[in-house]
Amino acid sequence: MPAYLVRSIDTHQIVGFFFADHPRGLALLVQDWTDGDLCEYVQLPGGGIVWAGSAVPVPMDPGIEDDADWNMPELPFTSATLSETWLNVLYGYTTKLRWTRFKAGKRPESTSPEPPEPVSSGQVIPLRRPQS
């Protein structure tokens, strides 16, 4: 499954890293966070998020939710970094990147469509009994 980096078109601020089967699926994922029409994406080369130092065991143990002092543990991203291939994309060292804008989504019409014409009353057609 391809990985993508999504950024805003105007400011080039990162929206996020996403995995999606196809750019249409990527557009749906991005739409959960921001207006996809304002974004562009690039497919990333092989790489990922890595923990060079200490990390937490997986699955993380959140403890018992019923405890009064229970808090969901923070994700351990402060000790994470990106692989060299992804860092090259972020720092602009990869020169053959092609950023692609999302296709404009269909906007809902501002006026409601005209109501359909009333349907005339139905006609009952008697069925013939088969002759025996």
Sequence and secondary structure as in RCSB ss.txt:
>XXXX:A:sequence
MPAYLVRSIDTHQIVGFFFADHPRGLALLVQDWTDGDLCEYVQLPGGGIVWAGSAVPVPMDPGIEDDADWNMPEL
PFTSATLSETWLNVLYGYTTKLRWTRFKAGKRPESTSPEPPEPVSSGQVIPLRRPQS
>XXXX:A:secstr
  EEEEEETTT  EEEEEE SSHHHHHHHHHTTS GGGEEEEE  S  EEESS    SS     TTSTT      
SGGGEEE HHHHHHHTT  TT   EE        SS                     
